[in-house]
Amino acid sequence: DEFIKDMHSDKNGMGVPLTSIEFFEPLGIGIAENLYGYPYNSNGAVVDKALIMAYAYEFTGDKEYLSNASEAVDYIFGRNGLDFSFVTGYGVNSVEYPVHQFWANSIDPYFPKAPSGVLVSGPSNTTPHIHYLDLLGINKYTTAPQKYYADCIEAYGTNDCSIQLNAPLTAFASFM
């Protein structure tokens, strides 16, 4: 019970069940350093924890679990530090360029755009793409772990999409 209650954190400013961690990362651009921030697939961790809290609500009837799960998914759909929905086609500002071999319209207009409903991996400072932006002084989102994000088909660390991300989101949507 305490494990599930600890998933909801007001310490990060958004009530998201995810905290920053420190990790060592070889960045692939001649840099290896200790980083502090969100790990790869941060949105997957948020949705997984929201689904666990939804099941906890179902088993216990405690409405706090349902409220916390709902807040976590609110973060995914745009109530976050970027005011950005990490699901294609949902919200005023939503992801447009997930990393995908077929939905590659931003590289070649012959290919289609991603359909609505695709969740991407989310903020992470583990991708070399983010660090290139830092080195060039272009990335204005370097102040908080929640803001290390680039909506770019080449930013695999923040914009990857997979069944491991989208299956829990579908399960949570079905639960709601």
Backbone torsions as a table, in degrees:
resi	resn	phi	psi	omega
1	ASP	NA	-44.5	179.2
2	GLU	-65.4	-35.3	177.6
3	PHE	-57.8	-45.4	-178.0
4	ILE	-70.3	-40.2	179.2
5	LYS	-65.5	-31.6	178.3
6	ASP	-71.0	-14.8	179.6
7	MET	-66.1	-27.5	-179.9
8	HIS	-91.5	122.8	-175.8
9	SER	-126.9	122.8	174.1
10	ASP	-89.5	-3.0	-176.4
11	LYS	-72.1	-20.8	-176.4
12	ASN	-95.6	3.5	174.1
13	GLY	90.2	-13.6	-177.9
14	MET	-124.9	-1.1	-179.0
15	GLY	68.6	25.6	-178.1
16	VAL	-89.3	137.5	-179.2
17	PRO	-78.0	57.5	-179.2
18	LEU	-153.9	130.8	177.4
19	THR	-118.8	158.1	177.9
20	SER	-69.9	150.4	177.6
21	ILE	-130.2	160.8	173.4
22	GLU	-103.1	134.4	-178.1
23	PHE	-149.9	157.1	177.2
24	PHE	-96.9	129.3	-174.3
25	GLU	-135.7	119.4	167.9
26	PRO	-77.6	115.6	-169.7
27	LEU	-84.4	-6.2	176.6
28	GLY	79.0	3.9	178.5
29	ILE	-123.5	31.9	-179.3
30	GLY	80.6	11.4	-179.4
31	ILE	-124.1	133.0	170.9
32	ALA	-134.9	127.0	-173.9
33	GLU	-153.8	165.5	171.4
34	ASN	-79.7	127.1	179.9
35	LEU	-115.9	155.3	175.7
36	TYR	-127.4	123.7	180.0
37	GLY	162.1	-158.5	179.3
38	TYR	-84.4	139.0	178.0
39	PRO	-77.4	171.4	174.1
40	TYR	-55.9	143.3	178.2
41	ASN	67.7	37.9	-178.7
42	SER	-62.1	-37.4	178.2
43	ASN	-65.4	-33.5	176.4
44	GLY	-62.1	-41.3	178.2
45	ALA	-64.4	-40.7	179.7
46	VAL	-63.2	-47.5	-178.1
47	VAL	-68.0	-39.8	177.5
48	ASP	-59.1	-45.4	-179.9
49	LYS	-68.1	-36.1	176.2
50	ALA	-62.2	-40.3	179.1
51	LEU	-65.7	-40.2	176.8
52	ILE	-62.5	-42.7	178.8
53	MET	-66.2	-33.2	176.5
54	ALA	-64.5	-43.0	176.9
55	TYR	-65.7	-37.3	177.1
56	ALA	-61.8	-40.7	176.1
57	TYR	-61.7	-43.6	-178.8
58	GLU	-61.9	-38.1	-178.2
59	PHE	-79.1	-34.1	-173.8
60	THR	-105.1	-26.0	-174.7
61	GLY	79.9	2.3	-179.7
62	ASP	-73.8	113.3	-175.3
63	LYS	-67.9	-16.2	176.8
64	GLU	-63.5	-37.0	177.4
65	TYR	-62.3	-44.5	179.9
66	LEU	-64.2	-41.9	178.9
67	SER	-63.0	-45.0	179.9
68	ASN	-65.9	-39.5	177.7
69	ALA	-63.9	-41.9	179.1
70	SER	-64.0	-40.8	177.5
71	GLU	-62.2	-39.2	179.7
72	ALA	-62.2	-43.6	-179.3
73	VAL	-73.7	-29.3	172.2
74	ASP	-57.4	-39.6	177.2
75	TYR	-58.9	-44.9	-179.7
76	ILE	-60.9	-38.7	-175.6
77	PHE	-91.7	12.6	170.2
78	GLY	127.2	-10.0	177.0
79	ARG	-87.8	75.5	-176.7
80	ASN	-145.6	178.8	-176.9
81	GLY	-64.3	-17.1	179.0
82	LEU	-99.0	-8.7	-174.2
83	ASP	53.7	49.1	-169.8
84	PHE	-138.6	131.3	176.5
85	SER	-86.5	128.7	179.6
86	PHE	-87.8	14.8	178.1
87	VAL	-119.0	124.7	-177.8
88	THR	-58.1	137.3	173.6
89	GLY	76.8	4.8	-180.0
90	TYR	-120.7	122.6	-179.5
91	GLY	97.5	164.9	-179.0
92	VAL	-67.6	-45.1	176.8
93	ASN	-111.0	105.8	180.0
94	SER	-132.7	160.4	-179.5
95	VAL	-57.8	139.6	179.8
96	GLU	-122.2	-21.5	-170.5
97	TYR	-126.6	63.5	178.3
98	PRO	-65.3	152.2	177.4
99	VAL	-74.5	112.6	-177.6
100	HIS	-159.3	144.7	-177.7
101	GLN	-74.0	-27.4	-176.8
102	PHE	-100.3	-40.8	180.0
103	TRP	-83.1	66.3	-172.1
104	ALA	-115.9	37.7	-177.9
105	ASN	-59.7	-30.1	-178.9
106	SER	-71.2	-19.3	177.7
107	ILE	-96.2	-41.4	-178.0
108	ASP	-140.9	116.5	-177.8
109	PRO	-60.7	-13.7	177.0
110	TYR	-66.3	-30.7	-179.4
111	PHE	-85.9	153.7	-179.6
112	PRO	-79.1	163.4	170.5
113	LYS	-79.2	162.5	177.4
114	ALA	-67.4	143.3	176.8
115	PRO	-73.7	166.6	176.3
116	SER	-66.3	143.4	174.8
117	GLY	102.4	10.2	-179.0
118	VAL	-95.9	119.6	177.8
119	LEU	-87.2	137.2	177.4
120	VAL	-107.1	166.0	-171.3
121	SER	-64.2	-29.0	171.0
122	GLY	93.0	-176.3	-174.7
123	PRO	-53.6	135.7	177.5
124	SER	-168.2	136.4	175.5
125	ASN	-100.4	27.4	179.2
126	THR	-97.2	-1.5	-177.6
127	THR	-96.3	135.1	178.0
128	PRO	-57.7	-30.2	-179.2
129	HIS	-57.3	-43.2	178.8
130	ILE	-63.1	-41.2	-178.3
131	HIS	-71.2	-31.8	172.7
132	TYR	-60.6	-43.0	178.9
133	LEU	-63.0	-40.3	177.0
134	ASP	-61.0	-47.1	-177.4
135	LEU	-62.6	-33.6	179.2
136	LEU	-84.2	-6.2	-178.8
137	GLY	74.4	19.3	-177.4
138	ILE	-91.4	-33.5	-174.2
139	ASN	-74.7	108.4	179.2
140	LYS	-86.6	-2.8	-176.2
141	TYR	-105.1	53.3	-178.0
142	THR	-110.0	9.0	-175.4
143	THR	-86.0	-26.8	-178.0
144	ALA	-137.7	146.8	180.0
145	PRO	-55.3	-33.0	-179.1
146	GLN	-67.3	-15.2	-175.5
147	LYS	-105.0	5.7	174.3
148	TYR	-81.9	83.2	-176.1
149	TYR	-146.9	141.3	173.9
150	ALA	-136.6	124.0	176.3
151	ASP	-86.2	85.0	-174.9
152	CYS	-147.4	136.5	-178.0
153	ILE	-63.2	-18.5	179.0
154	GLU	-92.6	-9.3	-178.0
155	ALA	-89.5	74.1	-175.3
156	TYR	-62.2	-27.0	-179.0
157	GLY	-72.1	-21.7	-178.8
158	THR	-117.7	-20.6	-171.5
159	ASN	-122.2	17.3	177.3
160	ASP	-69.4	146.4	175.6
161	CYS	-128.9	141.2	-177.3
162	SER	-154.3	169.6	177.3
163	ILE	-66.3	-31.2	179.0
164	GLN	-64.6	-25.9	176.9
165	LEU	-85.2	-46.0	-169.8
166	ASN	-81.8	-26.6	178.2
167	ALA	-64.3	-47.7	177.6
168	PRO	-63.9	-34.4	177.2
169	LEU	-64.3	-41.6	177.4
170	THR	-63.6	-42.3	178.4
171	ALA	-63.0	-41.4	179.4
172	PHE	-66.6	-43.4	178.5
173	ALA	-60.2	-39.5	177.7
174	SER	-64.9	-40.0	178.5
175	PHE	-61.6	-45.5	-177.2
176	MET	-67.2	NA	NA
